[in-house]
Amino acid sequence: MTTSNAAATGHRRPPAPQRGALRLSLADLLGPAAIASVVAVVFLWIRNQGLLSLTTVDTAVGSLGLLTGLVSADLMLLQVVLLARIPWVERSWGHDLLTRRHRWIGFASFWLMMAHVVLFAVQRISRDPASALDELWKLFITDPWMLFATIGTIAVIMVVVTSVRAARRRLRYESWHLLHLYAYLGVAFTFPHMLEDGADFHEAWARTYWWTLYLFAAGVTVLYRLGWPAWRSLYHRLRVAEVRPEGPGIFSVTMRGHRLDRLRTESGQFFIWRFLDGPGWSRGNPYTLSAAPTADRLRITVKIAGDGSERQARLKPGTRVLIEGPYGTLTARQRRHPRMLLIAAGIGVTPMRALLEDTAYAPGEAVLLYRYTEAEHAVFADELRQIAGRRGVELHFMPGPRRADDSWLPAGVGTHADDAQVLKELVPDVANRDVYVCGPPAWLSAVRKATRSAGVHRDSLHTEEFAW
């Protein structure tokens, strides 16, 4: 179904945004700083005879064990900083990109940590094979601070195992998030043995480097994951105003609060929400705004997925709300072109509905392609038609099950051509638009492939996965 070209509105045609491709900010320096920290760690190892220790098998094993441990610790701290929710980093890089880099760095850190453990175990056993068990007991239990290090290592292993996609699919979001917090325990418990046993910590400037890195990671985590959200929640005094069903298993929660404009929230962003409705309130859930934010109101729309969302469907007016955020870069701030195309699947329409409501564009400059399985799952169909009528948005409702192949299109649509060609038939000037995409990972990957084949520049493609 298509609705197009309605009445003109008072929203002016925006000039092409000045995104500032060459702009240098503190966030832009984070990548080089991360690389510099790894280089510094390797330099510490070299300075303490690391290369010279490679001359014999025994010393080489120990030296490489030390190097892998140092780099692993450095990368582990970088992970903590990446997901400390530092506002200027979130705004510059975006939560999705930060999460992906956190994941890459996390697995690299984990395998280096495993190499560190194995190399030192091999060194101990090779020195006295007859007392292998005694040597391993000393290494992992009785040597100074090694029991703490062992507990920390087990905590990190547990986090990594539950971070594998196959395991994540079997866990509720709240359970996974709780287990993931053990990574902080792992970092804290492995630090003392580094100070006690590490040769690279004996010099004052080396100890200063590592203490600075640890304290910075701990400081930004406490400030931005605990202190800042707590202060904002107290100041803005958010409470549930209304819970309204939107369709089968889908509902909206409207909240009101004090001076919400000071949050500087943009349509397309999300918060981590905690509703003080009883036991389990401490487990936060990420939900995107489904309506343009105002000075006293925020609205989210939730699909019941068995991850605590059932409780939220039963929220009572007056329930207090704690927030972290806003996060995300799926906003009008990212635009490079006056025209834009929005592509959504299922509940992924929530940020698109908010963007269409208050983003600056002229009639005919915005197109929405909305995929859903059945008519009853078309969330906000009436609201979208109202916005289209008021602002001149071209709507394409695309119902039906997904095609059997890797297409993002519904069954029976576009069988005469590939995905990119169908996209260009629907939106001929797609290569000259900003394209916003939100939906489940596999579907989003298919859309990303089609848009790139259709000529959309990667800087014009803005995506958000509705997954964790």
C-alpha positions as CSV (number, residue, x, y, z in Angstrom):
1,M,0.0,0.0,0.0
2,T,1.3,3.5,-0.8
3,T,0.4,6.9,0.5
4,S,2.1,9.9,-1.0
5,N,2.4,13.6,-1.6
6,A,0.0,15.2,0.9
7,A,-0.3,18.8,2.0
8,A,2.6,21.1,2.5
9,T,3.8,21.8,6.1
10,G,5.5,24.5,7.9
11,H,8.8,22.5,8.1
12,R,11.4,24.2,5.9
13,R,13.6,22.3,3.4
14,P,16.9,21.9,5.3
15,P,20.2,22.7,3.8
16,A,22.6,19.8,3.5
17,P,24.0,19.3,7.0
18,Q,27.6,20.2,7.7
19,R,28.7,16.9,9.2
20,G,32.3,17.9,9.4
21,A,34.2,14.9,7.9
22,L,37.5,16.5,8.9
23,R,36.3,17.6,12.3
24,L,38.7,16.5,15.1
25,S,37.1,15.9,18.5
26,L,38.1,14.2,21.7
27,A,36.1,11.1,20.5
28,D,38.1,11.1,17.3
29,L,41.3,10.8,19.3
30,L,40.0,7.7,21.2
31,G,41.1,5.3,18.4
32,P,44.7,6.6,18.1
33,A,44.9,6.7,21.9
34,A,43.8,3.1,22.1
35,I,46.5,2.1,19.7
36,A,49.1,4.2,21.5
37,S,48.2,2.4,24.8
38,V,49.0,-1.0,23.2
39,V,52.2,0.4,21.8
40,A,53.1,1.7,25.3
41,V,52.5,-1.7,26.8
42,V,54.8,-3.4,24.2
43,F,57.4,-0.8,24.9
44,L,57.3,-1.6,28.6
45,W,57.8,-5.2,27.7
46,I,60.8,-4.4,25.5
47,R,62.3,-2.1,28.0
48,N,62.3,-4.9,30.6
49,Q,64.4,-7.2,28.4
50,G,61.4,-8.7,26.6
51,L,63.2,-9.3,23.3
52,L,66.4,-10.4,25.0
53,S,64.4,-13.0,26.9
54,L,63.5,-14.8,23.6
55,T,67.0,-16.4,23.4
56,T,66.0,-19.7,25.3
57,V,62.9,-21.7,25.2
58,D,62.2,-21.4,28.9
59,T,62.7,-17.6,29.1
60,A,60.9,-17.1,25.8
61,V,57.8,-18.9,27.0
62,G,57.7,-16.8,30.2
63,S,58.4,-13.6,28.3
64,L,55.7,-14.2,25.8
65,G,53.3,-15.1,28.6
66,L,54.1,-11.7,30.2
67,L,53.5,-9.9,26.9
68,T,50.2,-11.5,26.2
69,G,49.0,-10.8,29.7
70,L,50.0,-7.1,29.5
71,V,48.3,-6.6,26.1
72,S,45.2,-8.5,27.3
73,A,44.9,-6.3,30.4
74,D,45.3,-3.2,28.3
75,L,42.6,-4.3,25.9
76,M,40.3,-5.3,28.8
77,L,40.5,-1.8,30.2
78,L,39.8,-0.3,26.7
79,Q,36.6,-2.4,26.6
80,V,35.5,-0.9,29.9
81,V,36.1,2.6,28.6
82,L,34.3,1.9,25.3
83,L,31.1,0.9,27.1
84,A,31.3,3.4,30.0
85,R,28.6,5.4,28.2
86,I,30.8,8.5,28.0
87,P,28.4,11.0,26.3
88,W,30.8,12.6,23.8
89,V,32.1,9.2,22.7
90,E,28.5,7.9,22.3
91,R,27.5,10.9,20.3
92,S,30.5,10.7,18.0
93,W,30.7,6.9,17.4
94,G,27.3,5.6,18.1
95,H,26.3,2.8,20.5
96,D,26.2,0.1,17.8
97,L,29.7,0.9,16.6
98,L,31.0,1.0,20.1
99,T,29.4,-2.3,20.9
100,R,30.9,-4.0,17.8
101,R,34.4,-2.7,18.7
102,H,33.9,-3.7,22.3
103,R,33.1,-7.2,21.0
104,W,36.2,-7.4,18.8
105,I,38.5,-6.1,21.4
106,G,36.9,-8.4,24.0
107,F,37.5,-11.6,22.1
108,A,41.1,-10.5,21.3
109,S,41.7,-9.7,25.0
110,F,40.2,-13.1,26.0
111,W,42.4,-15.2,23.7
112,L,45.5,-13.2,24.7
113,M,44.5,-13.9,28.4
114,M,44.2,-17.6,27.6
115,A,47.6,-17.6,25.9
116,H,49.0,-15.8,29.0
117,V,47.6,-18.5,31.3
118,V,48.7,-21.4,29.1
119,L,52.3,-20.1,28.5
120,F,52.9,-19.6,32.2
121,A,51.5,-23.1,33.0
122,V,53.7,-24.6,30.3
123,Q,56.8,-22.8,31.8
124,R,56.0,-24.1,35.3
125,I,55.5,-27.7,34.2
126,S,58.5,-27.7,32.0
127,R,60.8,-26.7,34.9
128,D,59.7,-29.6,37.1
129,P,57.5,-32.1,35.2
130,A,57.5,-34.5,38.2
131,S,55.8,-31.9,40.3
132,A,53.4,-30.6,37.6
133,L,50.3,-30.6,39.8
134,D,52.1,-28.9,42.7
135,E,53.4,-26.3,40.4
136,L,50.0,-25.6,38.9
137,W,48.5,-25.4,42.4
138,K,51.0,-22.8,43.3
139,L,50.5,-20.9,40.0
140,F,46.7,-20.7,40.3
141,I,46.1,-20.8,44.0
142,T,48.9,-20.2,46.5
143,D,51.2,-17.7,44.9
144,P,50.6,-14.1,46.0
145,W,47.3,-12.8,44.7
146,M,46.9,-15.8,42.2
147,L,43.7,-17.1,43.7
148,F,42.2,-13.6,43.0
149,A,43.6,-13.8,39.5
150,T,42.1,-17.3,39.0
151,I,38.7,-16.1,40.2
152,G,38.9,-13.1,37.9
153,T,39.9,-15.3,34.9
154,I,36.9,-17.7,35.6
155,A,34.6,-14.6,35.7
156,V,35.9,-13.4,32.3
157,I,35.6,-16.9,30.8
158,M,31.9,-17.0,31.9
159,V,31.3,-13.6,30.3
160,V,32.9,-14.7,27.0
161,V,31.0,-18.0,26.9
162,T,27.7,-16.2,27.4
163,S,28.6,-13.6,24.8
164,V,28.8,-16.2,22.0
165,R,25.7,-15.7,19.7
166,A,24.5,-19.3,20.2
167,A,24.5,-18.8,24.0
168,R,23.0,-15.3,23.9
169,R,20.0,-16.7,21.9
170,R,19.2,-19.0,24.8
171,L,19.4,-16.3,27.5
172,R,17.0,-13.6,28.5
173,Y,18.4,-10.1,28.1
174,E,18.3,-9.5,31.9
175,S,20.2,-12.8,32.6
176,W,22.8,-12.1,30.0
177,H,23.3,-8.5,31.2
178,L,23.7,-9.7,34.8
179,L,26.3,-12.2,33.8
180,H,28.1,-9.6,31.7
181,L,28.7,-7.5,34.8
182,Y,31.1,-10.2,36.0
183,A,33.6,-8.7,33.5
184,Y,34.1,-5.9,36.0
185,L,34.9,-8.5,38.7
186,G,37.4,-10.1,36.3
187,V,39.2,-6.8,35.7
188,A,39.3,-6.0,39.4
189,F,40.5,-9.4,40.6
190,T,43.3,-9.7,38.0
191,F,44.9,-6.4,38.7
192,P,46.6,-7.1,42.1
193,H,48.7,-10.0,40.8
194,M,50.0,-7.8,38.0
195,L,51.2,-5.2,40.5
196,E,52.7,-8.0,42.8
197,D,54.4,-10.2,40.2
198,G,54.8,-8.1,37.0
199,A,58.4,-7.0,36.3
200,D,56.9,-4.3,34.1
201,F,55.4,-2.7,37.2
202,H,58.6,-2.2,39.2
203,E,59.6,1.2,37.7
204,A,57.7,4.2,39.1
205,W,56.6,5.5,35.7
206,A,55.3,2.1,34.6
207,R,53.3,1.8,37.8
208,T,52.0,5.3,37.2
209,Y,50.9,4.4,33.7
210,W,48.9,1.3,34.8
211,W,47.4,3.0,37.8
212,T,46.3,5.9,35.7
213,L,44.7,3.6,33.1
214,Y,42.9,1.5,35.8
215,L,41.7,4.6,37.7
216,F,40.5,6.3,34.5
217,A,38.5,3.2,33.5
218,A,37.1,2.9,36.9
219,G,36.3,6.6,37.2
220,V,34.4,6.9,33.9
221,T,32.5,3.8,34.6
222,V,31.3,4.9,38.1
223,L,30.6,8.4,36.8
224,Y,28.7,7.6,33.6
225,R,27.2,4.2,34.4
226,L,26.1,5.1,37.9
227,G,26.5,8.7,39.0
228,W,25.3,10.6,36.0
229,P,22.2,8.4,35.3
230,A,21.3,8.6,39.0
231,W,21.5,12.4,39.1
232,R,19.5,12.7,35.9
233,S,16.8,10.4,37.1
234,L,16.4,12.3,40.3
235,Y,16.3,15.7,38.5
236,H,13.9,14.8,35.8
237,R,11.5,12.8,38.0
238,L,10.1,10.6,35.3
239,R,6.9,8.7,36.0
240,V,4.7,6.4,33.9
241,A,1.7,8.4,32.7
242,E,0.0,5.8,30.4
243,V,0.3,2.3,29.1
244,R,-1.6,1.7,25.9
245,P,-1.8,-1.5,23.7
246,E,-0.8,-1.0,20.1
247,G,-1.4,-4.5,18.7
248,P,-0.9,-8.2,19.6
249,G,2.0,-8.3,22.1
250,I,2.9,-4.7,21.6
251,F,2.3,-1.7,23.9
252,S,3.4,1.9,24.4
253,V,4.5,3.5,27.6
254,T,4.2,7.2,27.9
255,M,6.2,9.0,30.7
256,R,6.1,12.5,31.9
257,G,8.9,14.4,33.8
258,H,10.5,17.7,34.6
259,R,12.5,19.7,32.1
260,L,13.1,16.8,29.8
261,D,14.4,19.2,27.1
262,R,17.6,19.4,29.1
263,L,18.3,15.8,28.2
264,R,18.9,17.0,24.6
265,T,17.2,13.9,23.3
266,E,16.8,13.5,19.6
267,S,14.2,11.4,17.7
268,G,15.8,8.0,16.8
269,Q,17.7,7.7,20.1
270,F,17.1,5.2,22.9
271,F,17.5,5.0,26.7
272,I,18.1,2.2,29.2
273,W,14.9,2.1,31.2
274,R,14.4,0.8,34.8
275,F,10.9,0.9,36.2
276,L,10.6,0.9,40.0
277,D,7.6,-1.5,40.1
278,G,9.0,-4.1,42.5
279,P,11.6,-6.9,42.5
280,G,13.7,-7.0,39.3
281,W,13.6,-3.2,38.8
282,S,17.4,-3.0,38.7
283,R,17.5,-4.9,35.3
284,G,17.5,-2.3,32.6
285,N,16.1,-2.7,29.1
286,P,17.0,-0.6,26.0
287,Y,14.0,0.9,24.2
288,T,13.9,3.5,21.5
289,L,11.6,6.5,21.6
290,S,8.6,6.0,19.4
291,A,7.5,9.6,19.4
292,A,9.4,12.9,19.2
293,P,10.6,13.9,22.6
294,T,9.0,17.0,24.2
295,A,9.9,19.1,27.3
296,D,7.6,17.0,29.5
297,R,6.9,13.7,27.7
298,L,8.8,10.6,26.4
299,R,7.2,7.6,24.8
300,I,8.5,4.1,24.0
301,T,6.9,1.2,22.3
302,V,7.7,-2.4,23.4
303,K,7.2,-5.8,21.9
304,I,6.7,-8.5,24.5
305,A,9.7,-10.9,24.0
306,G,9.9,-12.8,27.3
307,D,12.7,-10.6,28.6
308,G,10.9,-8.8,31.3
309,S,8.7,-6.9,28.9
310,E,5.7,-8.7,30.2
311,R,6.1,-6.8,33.5
312,Q,6.3,-3.5,31.7
313,A,2.9,-4.2,30.0
314,R,1.4,-4.2,33.5
315,L,3.0,-0.9,34.7
316,K,0.8,1.4,36.7
317,P,0.5,5.2,36.2
318,G,2.7,6.9,38.7
319,T,5.5,4.3,38.6
320,R,8.9,6.0,38.9
321,V,11.4,5.5,36.1
322,L,15.2,5.5,36.1
323,I,17.0,6.3,32.9
324,E,20.4,6.0,31.2
325,G,20.9,8.0,28.0
326,P,20.0,9.2,25.5
327,Y,22.1,6.9,23.3
328,G,22.3,6.2,19.6
329,T,23.2,8.1,16.4
330,L,20.1,7.1,14.3
331,T,19.2,10.8,14.2
332,A,18.7,13.7,11.9
333,R,22.1,14.9,13.0
334,Q,23.7,12.3,10.7
335,R,22.0,13.6,7.5
336,R,24.1,14.5,4.4
337,H,21.2,15.0,2.0
338,P,17.9,16.9,2.0
339,R,16.0,13.7,1.0
340,M,15.8,10.6,3.2
341,L,14.6,7.0,2.9
342,L,13.5,5.2,6.0
343,I,13.3,1.3,6.0
344,A,11.9,-0.5,8.9
345,A,10.8,-4.1,9.9
346,G,8.3,-4.9,12.6
347,I,8.9,-3.0,15.9
348,G,11.9,-1.4,14.2
349,V,9.5,1.2,13.0
350,T,9.6,3.0,16.3
351,P,12.6,5.3,15.7
352,M,11.3,5.9,12.2
353,R,7.9,7.1,13.4
354,A,9.7,9.6,15.7
355,L,12.1,10.8,13.0
356,L,9.2,11.4,10.6
357,E,7.4,13.4,13.2
358,D,10.0,16.2,13.9
359,T,12.8,15.9,11.4
360,A,13.1,18.9,9.0
361,Y,12.1,17.9,5.4
362,A,9.8,19.3,2.7
363,P,6.8,17.4,1.3
364,G,8.0,14.6,-1.0
365,E,11.5,14.4,0.5
366,A,10.8,11.5,2.9
367,V,9.9,7.9,2.0
368,L,9.1,5.1,4.4
369,L,9.3,1.4,3.5
370,Y,7.6,-0.6,6.3
371,R,7.9,-4.4,6.4
372,Y,5.7,-6.5,8.6
373,T,4.2,-10.0,8.5
374,E,0.5,-9.4,9.0
375,A,-1.7,-6.3,9.0
376,E,-2.3,-6.6,12.7
377,H,1.5,-6.3,13.2
378,A,1.6,-2.9,11.4
379,V,2.4,-0.8,14.5
380,F,1.4,2.9,14.2
381,A,-0.2,2.4,10.8
382,D,-2.8,5.1,11.6
383,E,-0.3,7.5,13.1
384,L,2.0,7.1,10.1
385,R,-0.9,7.9,7.7
386,Q,-1.6,11.0,9.8
387,I,2.0,12.1,9.6
388,A,2.1,11.4,5.9
389,G,-1.0,13.4,5.3
390,R,0.3,16.3,7.4
391,R,3.9,16.3,6.1
392,G,3.9,14.8,2.6
393,V,5.6,11.5,3.4
394,E,5.5,8.7,0.8
395,L,4.5,5.5,2.6
396,H,5.0,1.9,1.3
397,F,3.4,-0.7,3.5
398,M,5.0,-4.1,2.6
399,P,3.1,-6.9,4.4
400,G,3.7,-10.7,4.1
401,P,6.3,-13.3,5.2
402,R,9.9,-12.8,4.2
403,R,11.0,-14.5,1.0
404,A,12.8,-17.8,1.4
405,D,16.1,-16.5,0.1
406,D,18.2,-13.8,1.8
407,S,16.0,-11.0,0.5
408,W,14.6,-8.3,2.8
409,L,11.5,-8.1,0.7
410,P,8.2,-10.0,1.4
411,A,7.3,-13.1,-0.5
412,G,5.9,-12.4,-3.9
413,V,7.5,-9.0,-4.2
414,G,10.5,-8.3,-6.5
415,T,10.9,-11.8,-7.8
416,H,11.6,-10.3,-11.3
417,A,14.8,-8.6,-10.1
418,D,17.4,-8.5,-7.4
419,D,16.9,-6.6,-4.1
420,A,18.9,-3.6,-5.2
421,Q,16.9,-3.2,-8.5
422,V,13.6,-3.4,-6.6
423,L,14.8,-0.8,-4.2
424,K,15.7,1.5,-7.1
425,E,12.3,1.0,-8.6
426,L,10.6,1.9,-5.4
427,V,12.9,4.9,-4.8
428,P,14.7,5.9,-8.0
429,D,17.0,8.5,-6.3
430,V,18.0,6.2,-3.4
431,A,21.7,6.8,-4.0
432,N,21.1,10.5,-3.3
433,R,19.3,10.1,0.0
434,D,20.2,9.4,3.5
435,V,19.0,5.9,4.3
436,Y,17.9,5.0,7.8
437,V,17.4,1.3,8.6
438,C,16.1,-0.5,11.7
439,G,15.2,-4.1,12.3
440,P,16.4,-7.5,13.2
441,P,20.1,-8.4,12.4
442,A,19.6,-10.8,9.5
443,W,17.0,-8.6,7.8
444,L,19.1,-5.5,8.3
445,S,22.1,-7.2,6.8
446,A,20.1,-7.9,3.6
447,V,18.9,-4.3,3.4
448,R,22.5,-3.1,3.9
449,K,23.7,-5.2,1.0
450,A,20.8,-4.0,-1.2
451,T,21.4,-0.3,-0.4
452,R,25.1,-0.5,-1.2
453,S,24.4,-2.3,-4.4
454,A,22.0,0.5,-5.3
455,G,24.8,3.1,-4.9
456,V,24.1,4.4,-1.4
457,H,27.4,5.7,0.1
458,R,28.3,4.1,3.4
459,D,28.3,7.6,5.1
460,S,24.7,8.0,4.0
461,L,23.6,4.7,5.5
462,H,22.5,4.8,9.2
463,T,21.5,1.6,10.9
464,E,20.3,0.2,14.2
465,E,19.8,-3.4,15.0
466,F,16.9,-4.4,17.2
467,A,18.9,-7.1,19.0
468,W,21.3,-7.3,22.0
